[in-house]
Amino acid sequence: MLKIGLTGNFYSGYDKVAELFEEMNIPVFDADLVLKYLVNFSGKHIDKIKSSLGDDVYSRCLLDTRKFNTNEEFDKLLDIVELDIFKAYEKWRINNYDSFYTILKSSILFERKIDKSMNFNISVYKPKNIRKDEIWTKTDMPFTTIDNILSNEMNEIGKNEKADYIVHNYINWSQTLKKQIEHINKSLMNKRNIHNKS
């Protein structure tokens, strides 16, 4: 079974791409969702986080994301929970052993060097200026928050350079998302067959 990484920056549309793979019966492990669960609802992990980073990183029983608005602060949090995310991922992969390939979806795939443990990686690309406009018009986020999120991201071109496949999700490309996914799926199926023969 091939391990495929899927990533994209904030509002790039990589959630939608993950859904399209799932519609094709490709299992997707949402590492971002597991991270949110561990830091907000797992008593064991909450105790570890408070012990390491202080009680004040929680507000109203949830992690206060404002306390992690730099990459350095966020990395400290990830250092505490990352191993357990990967343990959950490996258990999940065993349960999906009969799949042609599985996908690990993570917004920090390249930032945390998770891509190194994948066979191939996919980056979903939408230009920063388009994403910024969409966030501004579709959410109630303050402009300073939007700027802060986007300025702390890994450069999207850098992500594309590290990826084996790039999904373009902007202007008319959004109409062809499904075709792009089908093309990547076909390529991965071929690579899996070659991988199994070697």
C-alpha positions in Angstrom: 0.0 0.0 0.0 1.3 3.4 -1.0 1.3 6.3 1.5 0.2 9.6 0.0 0.5 13.0 1.7 -2.0 15.7 1.0 -1.5 19.3 2.0 -2.4 22.9 1.2 -2.3 26.3 2.8 -5.3 27.9 4.6 -8.4 28.2 2.3 -6.5 26.4 -0.6 -9.3 23.9 -0.9 -7.5 20.8 0.2 -10.5 19.7 2.3 -12.5 19.5 -0.9 -9.7 17.6 -2.6 -9.7 15.1 0.2 -13.5 14.7 -0.2 -13.1 13.9 -3.9 -10.6 11.2 -3.1 -13.0 9.7 -0.5 -15.8 9.7 -3.2 -13.4 7.5 -5.2 -13.2 5.2 -2.1 -9.7 6.2 -1.3 -9.3 6.3 2.6 -8.2 9.6 4.0 -6.7 10.1 7.4 -7.4 13.6 8.6 -4.4 14.4 10.8 -5.6 18.0 11.3 -8.9 16.7 12.7 -7.0 14.2 15.0 -4.8 17.1 16.2 -7.9 19.2 17.1 -9.4 16.3 19.0 -6.3 15.5 21.0 -5.6 19.1 22.1 -9.2 19.8 23.0 -10.8 16.6 24.2 -8.2 14.1 25.2 -7.6 14.4 29.0 -4.2 12.8 28.8 -3.0 15.2 26.1 -4.6 18.3 27.8 -2.7 17.4 31.0 0.6 17.0 29.1 0.0 20.4 27.3 -0.8 22.2 30.5 2.1 20.7 32.3 4.5 21.7 29.5 3.0 25.0 28.3 0.9 26.2 31.2 -2.8 26.3 32.2 -3.3 29.6 30.5 -3.1 28.0 27.0 -6.7 26.9 27.5 -9.7 29.2 27.6 -13.3 28.0 28.4 -12.1 24.3 28.2 -10.7 24.7 24.7 -7.2 25.4 23.4 -6.7 29.1 23.0 -5.3 29.3 19.5 -4.3 32.9 20.0 -1.5 31.5 22.2 0.0 29.7 19.2 0.1 32.4 16.5 3.8 31.9 15.7 5.4 28.8 14.1 7.7 28.4 17.1 4.8 28.3 19.6 2.8 25.9 17.4 5.8 23.6 17.1 6.0 23.3 20.9 2.4 22.1 20.9 3.0 19.7 18.0 6.1 18.2 19.8 3.8 17.1 22.6 1.1 15.4 20.4 2.7 14.4 17.1 3.9 10.9 18.1 0.3 9.9 19.2 -1.1 11.3 15.9 1.2 9.0 14.0 0.3 6.0 16.3 -3.3 6.7 15.4 -2.4 6.9 11.7 -0.6 3.6 11.7 -3.5 1.8 13.4 -5.8 3.4 10.9 -3.6 2.2 8.0 -3.7 -1.4 9.3 -7.5 -1.2 9.2 -7.3 -0.1 5.5 -4.6 -2.6 4.5 -6.6 -3.7 1.4 -6.7 -0.2 -0.2 -4.6 0.6 -3.2 -3.2 3.6 -1.4 -4.2 5.8 1.5 -3.9 9.5 2.1 -2.7 11.4 5.1 -4.1 14.9 5.0 -2.1 17.5 7.0 -1.8 21.3 6.6 1.8 21.0 8.0 3.0 18.0 5.9 6.2 19.8 4.7 6.7 22.0 7.7 7.0 19.0 10.0 8.8 16.9 7.3 6.0 14.3 7.4 6.4 14.2 3.6 9.6 12.2 4.1 7.7 9.2 5.3 5.2 9.3 2.4 5.7 7.6 -1.0 4.3 10.6 -2.9 2.9 14.0 -1.9 0.1 16.2 -3.3 -0.1 20.0 -2.8 -3.3 21.9 -3.4 -2.5 25.4 -4.8 -4.6 28.5 -4.7 -2.7 31.9 -4.9 -2.4 33.8 -1.7 -4.2 36.9 -3.0 -7.2 34.9 -4.0 -7.3 33.0 -0.7 -7.0 36.3 1.2 -10.0 37.8 -0.6 -12.1 34.6 0.0 -11.3 34.5 3.7 -12.2 38.2 4.0 -15.5 37.8 2.2 -16.6 34.4 3.5 -15.7 34.7 7.2 -15.9 37.2 10.0 -12.2 37.1 10.7 -10.5 40.4 11.4 -8.1 41.5 8.7 -5.2 41.4 11.2 -6.0 37.7 12.0 -6.1 36.8 8.3 -2.8 38.6 7.7 -1.2 36.8 10.7 -2.4 33.4 9.5 -1.1 33.9 5.9 2.2 35.4 7.0 3.0 32.4 9.2 2.3 29.9 6.4 5.0 28.1 4.4 5.4 29.7 1.0 2.9 28.1 -1.4 5.4 27.9 -4.2 7.8 26.2 -1.8 5.1 23.6 -1.1 4.5 23.1 -4.8 8.3 22.5 -5.4 8.3 19.8 -2.8 5.2 18.0 -4.1 5.0 15.2 -6.6 1.6 16.4 -7.7 0.0 19.8 -7.7 -3.8 20.4 -7.7 -4.6 23.8 -9.1 -7.7 25.2 -7.4 -8.4 28.7 -8.7 -10.3 30.6 -11.4 -11.6 28.0 -13.9 -9.4 25.3 -12.4 -12.1 24.7 -9.7 -14.4 23.3 -12.5 -11.7 20.6 -13.3 -10.8 19.6 -9.7 -12.4 16.2 -10.2 -10.5 15.6 -13.5 -7.3 16.5 -11.8 -8.0 14.1 -9.0 -8.9 11.3 -11.5 -5.6 11.9 -13.3 -3.6 11.7 -10.1 -5.5 8.6 -9.0 -4.7 6.9 -12.3 -1.0 7.9 -12.0 -0.9 6.6 -8.4 -2.5 3.3 -9.4 0.2 2.8 -12.0 2.9 3.7 -9.5 1.4 1.2 -7.0 1.6 -1.6 -9.6 5.3 -0.7 -10.4 6.0 -0.5 -6.6 4.5 -3.9 -6.0 6.6 -5.5 -8.8 9.8 -4.2 -7.4 
